[in-house]
Amino acid sequence: MRSVWLLLLIMPIVEMWVLISVGAQIGAFVTILLVVLTAVFGVALLRQQGLQTLWQAKQKMLHGQLPAREMFSGVILAVSGAFLVTPGFVTDAFGFAVLIPSIREVLAVTLMRKIFARTTLFSNQVDANEPSAATTDSGARVIDGECSEYRDPRL
């Protein structure tokens, strides 16, 4: 979490430095024009790839499969869109890099593995000696229980 705050602090400084440096080389008007053009071009690419990802998810659901990769790709595309509409060349570089399908696929698989590893760690904290904990043929733990009434402890 600390790295996210550090990134949020450093990124605008780097972005301003790059914009000022580029503006000093090619002029302010051309720099602003480039920033606007990269945003427009990036959003057009984002729209096309977002629709393609949505179509792939729909196809998987029609075949009875869970579109997990497509859902993670959609989240990554949303972050990419935020980078692309943020003025600056550094964020645009990250946004355009994620629009490359092979890079997005690697990010989606990495994100899925991290999230699934955390949920697996959480599910492994269950005591196997509990009478309600059982395993399936594949070795996955199944926890069975009943709840007849729920009382909110805050009340």
matplotlib code that plots the C-alpha trace (Angstrom):
import matplotlib.pyplot as plt

x = [0.0, 2.9, 4.1, 0.8, 1.0, 4.6, 3.5, 0.7, 3.2, 5.9, 3.9, 2.5, 6.0, 7.5, 4.6, 5.0, 8.8, 8.3, 5.6, 7.8, 10.8, 8.9, 7.2, 10.6, 11.8, 8.8, 6.7, 3.7, 1.0, 2.4, 2.8, -0.8, -1.9, 0.0, -1.5, -5.0, -4.3, -2.9, -6.0, -8.4, -6.5, -6.1, -9.8, -10.7, -8.3, -9.7, -13.3, -12.4, -10.6, -13.2, -15.9, -13.7, -13.2, -16.9, -17.7, -15.2, -16.8, -20.2, -18.9, -17.5, -20.7, -22.7, -20.5, -21.1, -17.6, -16.7, -15.1, -12.5, -9.7, -12.0, -13.3, -9.7, -8.9, -11.9, -10.6, -7.1, -8.7, -10.5, -7.3, -5.7, -8.4, -7.8, -4.1, -5.0, -7.3, -4.9, -2.8, 0.8, 3.2, 4.2, 0.7, -0.1, 2.9, 1.5, -2.0, -0.9, 1.3, -1.6, -3.6, -1.2, -3.1, -0.1, 0.9, -2.7, -2.9, 0.2, -1.2, -4.6, -3.1, -0.7, -3.6, -5.7, -3.0, -2.4, -6.1, -6.7, -3.6, -4.9, -8.3, -6.6, -4.5, -7.7, -9.5, -6.5, -6.7, -9.7, -8.9, -9.0, -9.8, -13.2, -16.1, -17.6, -14.5, -14.4, -12.5, -13.7, -12.1, -9.8, -8.6, -10.4, -11.9, -15.7, -17.1, -20.7, -22.7, -26.2, -27.4, -30.9, -30.7, -28.3, -28.0, -26.0, -23.5, -23.8, -27.4]
y = [0.0, 2.3, 1.9, 3.1, 6.3, 6.8, 6.2, 8.7, 11.3, 10.7, 10.2, 13.8, 15.2, 13.0, 13.8, 17.5, 17.3, 15.3, 17.7, 20.8, 19.1, 18.2, 21.6, 23.3, 21.2, 21.3, 24.1, 24.4, 24.3, 21.1, 19.5, 20.2, 18.9, 15.7, 15.1, 15.6, 13.4, 10.6, 10.7, 10.6, 7.8, 5.9, 6.1, 4.9, 1.9, 1.3, 1.2, -1.3, -3.6, -3.2, -4.3, -7.2, -8.3, -8.0, -10.2, -12.8, -12.9, -13.3, -16.2, -18.0, -17.5, -18.9, -22.0, -22.3, -21.1, -18.5, -15.5, -14.9, -13.7, -11.4, -9.9, -9.2, -7.8, -5.5, -4.1, -3.7, -1.9, 0.4, 1.4, 1.8, 4.2, 6.2, 6.4, 7.4, 10.3, 11.6, 14.4, 13.4, 11.2, 8.8, 7.8, 7.5, 5.1, 2.9, 3.1, 2.2, -0.6, -2.3, -2.1, -4.6, -7.9, -10.0, -7.5, -7.3, -11.1, -11.4, -8.7, -10.4, -13.8, -12.3, -10.5, -13.6, -15.7, -13.1, -12.8, -16.6, -17.2, -14.8, -16.5, -19.9, -18.7, -17.6, -20.9, -22.8, -21.2, -23.4, -26.1, -29.5, -31.2, -29.4, -31.8, -29.5, -29.4, -32.1, -32.6, -33.5, -36.1, -33.4, -32.5, -29.1, -28.3, -28.1, -26.3, -27.1, -25.2, -24.0, -20.7, -20.4, -16.8, -14.0, -11.3, -8.2, -7.7, -4.0, -4.0]
z = [0.0, 0.7, -2.9, -4.2, -2.2, -3.3, -6.9, -6.5, -5.2, -7.8, -10.9, -11.2, -10.7, -13.4, -15.7, -15.3, -15.8, -19.1, -20.3, -19.6, -21.2, -24.3, -24.4, -24.3, -27.3, -29.6, -28.3, -26.0, -28.7, -30.3, -26.9, -26.0, -29.4, -29.0, -25.5, -26.9, -29.9, -27.8, -25.6, -28.5, -30.3, -27.1, -26.2, -29.7, -29.3, -25.8, -27.1, -29.8, -27.4, -24.7, -27.1, -28.3, -24.6, -24.0, -27.0, -25.9, -22.4, -23.9, -26.1, -23.0, -21.1, -24.0, -23.8, -20.0, -19.1, -16.5, -18.3, -15.6, -17.8, -19.7, -16.5, -15.3, -18.8, -18.5, -15.2, -16.7, -19.7, -17.3, -15.6, -19.0, -20.0, -16.9, -17.9, -21.4, -20.5, -17.9, -19.6, -20.0, -22.0, -19.2, -18.3, -22.0, -22.5, -19.7, -21.1, -24.6, -23.3, -21.7, -24.9, -26.4, -26.0, -24.9, -22.2, -21.0, -20.9, -18.8, -16.4, -16.2, -15.4, -12.8, -11.2, -11.2, -9.6, -6.9, -6.0, -6.1, -4.0, -1.4, -1.3, -1.2, 1.8, 3.5, 2.9, 4.1, 7.5, 8.3, 10.9, 9.1, 12.4, 12.7, 12.1, 9.6, 7.3, 4.6, 1.4, -2.1, -4.4, -5.7, -2.2, -2.0, 1.4, 1.7, 4.7, 5.6, 8.2, 9.1, 10.3, 11.8, 12.9, 12.5, 15.1, 14.3, 17.1, 16.8, 17.9]

ax = plt.figure().add_subplot(projection="3d")
ax.plot(x, y, z, "-o")
ax.set_aspect("equal")
plt.show()
